[in-house]
Amino acid sequence: MNATENQSDFVYTITVEGHGDYPTEKLLENPDILVSGAADEASNNQWEYYVNMIHEVDDFIGDLITAVDRRGEDTIIVFFGDHLPTMGLTDADMKSGDIFKTKYITWNNMGLAKKDADLTAYQLLAHITDQAGIHEGTMFRYHQTQTASETYLSGLEDLQYDLLYGKRYTYGGEDRYPASDLVMDVEDVTVSSVRKNTSNNTLTVYGANFTKNTKIFVNGNKVPTTFLTSNLITTSLDNVQNGDTITVNILGSKSLLLRAGTGEVVYEDPDIVPETEDPTEIPDTTATEMKNTETESSETKNSETESSEMKNTETEGSETGSSETTSKADSSAVTSRAASDSNN
């Protein structure tokens, strides 16, 4: 409500604390309200549980009204129940004489006067908004203006059929509210990683936005899941094997899918060593590499031989050079001697 300044809000909230089933065994150690006088001990426990849960809901209602009133914004709060507790009640047990009647109460900080009315559940909201001067919406306007009409109920059936299944004559043939795929919850539930814990034989799944209704799926099959936090859930290692695909989903009663999770993780058991190839079987590519290596080795030997021959040639060349030098020296000596002899 604080996020929508300068705008009216409609908030519909359901509390389930007082809802059944009601345990036949005693669960509350120190209940605020004690119950006795039922048919048997099991019934006493059921009624004691129920009235204490309703007592806590009553405390919650008080806290809610205080918090809303503190905000200082014009507000109407309506409280109602859609059925009585399912514990074998009959019309004879009810002050109203009808097990299909429940009480509703209203609170407002707008100065609206109290106004009692015997209403059906589908009339309640239109009645409250009429008091607040709100007359928007096809169904609201119908209830607010046609309740006293002799054709009210038959006209209501026609209007409902036209809007839901008919040709939408009410809106000139236009389908203003086409069906859409409903997605439960607010944020995506995701899985990011998994971890093996051998000490307690569990697989821990890490992710985001987990709830108590989040379940682990292994290869598309649900497995028993333990909720720890909004980021951690676990299952037994007996439910997974190396290579399994791990996903998560949010389920309702009777395992009804409420929201599919996003992402998946393939479990790789860290204790399993990958198999290696048989070293005795050498693939063709390895044989080719070996041949190439042998060829390179042969070329290397040839290069070494050529290098050795080149060194020998250089050595011989060096010796030839020395001989030539000696020959020149000898020639000079001969020439010198000849010149000497000529002078003599």
Residue pairs with C-beta under 8 A, 6 or more apart in sequence:
1 9
1 11
1 71
1 73
2 71
15 57
15 60
17 53
17 56
17 57
17 60
18 50
18 53
18 54
18 57
18 85
20 85
20 86
20 87
21 86
22 45
22 46
22 47
22 49
22 50
22 85
22 87
23 45
23 46
23 49
24 42
24 43
24 45
24 46
25 42
25 45
26 45
26 48
27 45
27 49
28 48
28 49
28 52
31 48
31 52
32 52
32 55
33 48
33 51
33 52
33 55
34 48
35 44
35 47
35 48
35 51
36 44
37 44
38 44
38 46
38 47
43 87
46 87
47 87
50 85
50 87
61 79
64 77
65 77
65 107
68 75
68 77
68 109
69 75
69 109
74 108
74 109
74 110
75 108
75 109
75 110
76 106
76 107
76 108
76 110
76 112
76 128
76 131
76 132
77 106
77 107
77 108
78 104
78 105
78 106
78 124
78 125
78 128
79 104
79 105
79 106
79 107
80 102
80 103
80 104
80 105
80 121
80 124
81 102
81 103
81 104
82 102
82 121
83 100
83 102
84 94
84 99
84 102
89 99
90 99
91 97
91 98
91 99
93 99
94 101
104 119
104 124
106 114
106 128
110 132
112 131
112 132
115 131
117 127
119 127
122 143
123 143
123 147
125 140
126 139
126 140
126 143
126 144
127 143
127 144
129 135
129 136
129 140
129 144
130 140
130 144
134 140
135 141
135 144
138 159
138 163
138 170
139 159
142 155
142 156
142 159
146 152
146 155
146 156
149 155
159 170
162 168
162 169
162 170
163 170
163 171
167 173
168 174
168 175
168 176
183 259
184 250
184 252
184 258
184 259
185 209
185 211
185 250
185 258
185 259
187 208
187 209
188 208
188 209
188 259
188 261
188 262
189 207
189 208
189 209
189 210
189 211
189 214
189 248
189 249
189 250
189 259
189 261
189 262
190 207
190 208
190 209
190 248
190 261
190 262
190 263
191 205
191 206
191 207
191 246
191 247
191 248
191 261
191 262
191 263
191 264
191 265
192 206
192 207
192 208
192 263
192 265
193 205
193 206
193 265
194 203
194 204
194 205
194 206
194 246
194 265
194 267
195 203
195 204
195 206
196 203
196 237
196 269
196 270
196 271
197 203
197 204
197 234
197 237
198 237
198 271
201 236
201 237
201 238
202 226
202 234
202 235
202 236
202 237
203 216
203 234
203 235
203 236
203 237
203 239
203 240
203 246
203 267
204 232
204 233
204 234
205 216
205 232
205 233
205 234
205 235
205 246
205 248
205 265
206 231
206 232
207 231
207 233
207 248
207 261
207 263
208 230
208 231
209 230
210 227
210 229
210 230
210 231
210 232
210 233
210 248
211 227
211 230
211 250
212 227
213 250
213 251
213 252
213 258
214 225
214 227
214 233
214 248
214 249
214 250
214 261
215 222
215 223
215 225
215 248
215 249
215 250
215 251
216 222
216 223
216 225
216 233
216 235
216 239
216 246
216 247
216 248
217 223
217 246
217 247
217 248
217 249
218 235
218 239
218 240
218 244
218 245
218 246
219 244
219 245
220 245
220 247
222 249
222 251
222 255
223 235
223 236
223 239
223 240
224 235
224 236
224 239
225 233
225 234
225 235
226 233
226 234
226 235
227 233
228 234
233 248
240 246
240 267
241 267
241 269
242 267
242 268
242 269
242 272
243 266
243 267
243 268
244 266
244 267
245 264
245 265
245 266
245 267
246 264
246 265
246 266
246 267
247 261
247 263
247 264
247 265
248 261
249 257
249 259
249 260
249 261
250 257
250 258
250 259
250 260
250 261
251 257
251 258
252 258
282 290
